[in-house]
Amino acid sequence: MAASTALAFGLSLGAPLSNPGAAVAHEFDAGDLHIDHPYARVIIPSRPAAAYFTIENSGAAARLLGASPPAFGRVELHTHEASNGVVRMRKVPHIEVKADEGAAVQPGGDHVMLFDMVEPLKVGDKFTLTLRFEQAGEVDVVVHVEPISGPDHSAHAGHAHGASDEMHGESMGADTGAQKPIQTP
């Protein structure tokens, strides 16, 4: 669904959507890019959250450059890196979207960090996030807030989320961007 179509359904670009039960398509398009099932999980309500989704790319290589934070004070792109048995989360300037493949923005890997929430997120909430791509421009996506033990999204991109969510929650540092290492099994 194109961003303009999503807006025609009357979605708010500000705070979380007021009718979390409304039926809204959960797939969005921007040029050759198809964004599937954007969702967020709140590990600790007063701490930053993270958004995840898959991007299918039927064209040339692309880059996700960032996101606009209507319901948040700040949004950053992050990844996890392992070194000497320690996993650290760090800010990155962009997320690569491979040509004729795509990218999995998922727990334990690349993800969108959501800081300074206007209102605390609750399971069942929905909010709009504007993703900014280098080649395809901007696309508004509706992000569903799911429980940490939420549904299995492995059918969306051939990957599982399960145990890596707990790793993500423990690796989050303070709102200042500080990082806390965690030991890998």
Secondary structure, 3 states (H helix, E strand, C coil): CEHHHHHHCCCCCCCCCCCCCCCCCCEEEECCEEEEEEEEECCCCCCCEEEEEEEEECCCCEEEEEEECCCEEEEEEEEEEEECCEEEEEECCCEEECCCCEEEECCCCCEEEEEEECCCCCCCCEEEEEEEECCCEEEEEEEEEECCCCCCCHHHHCCCCCCHHHHHHHHCCCCCCCCCCEECC
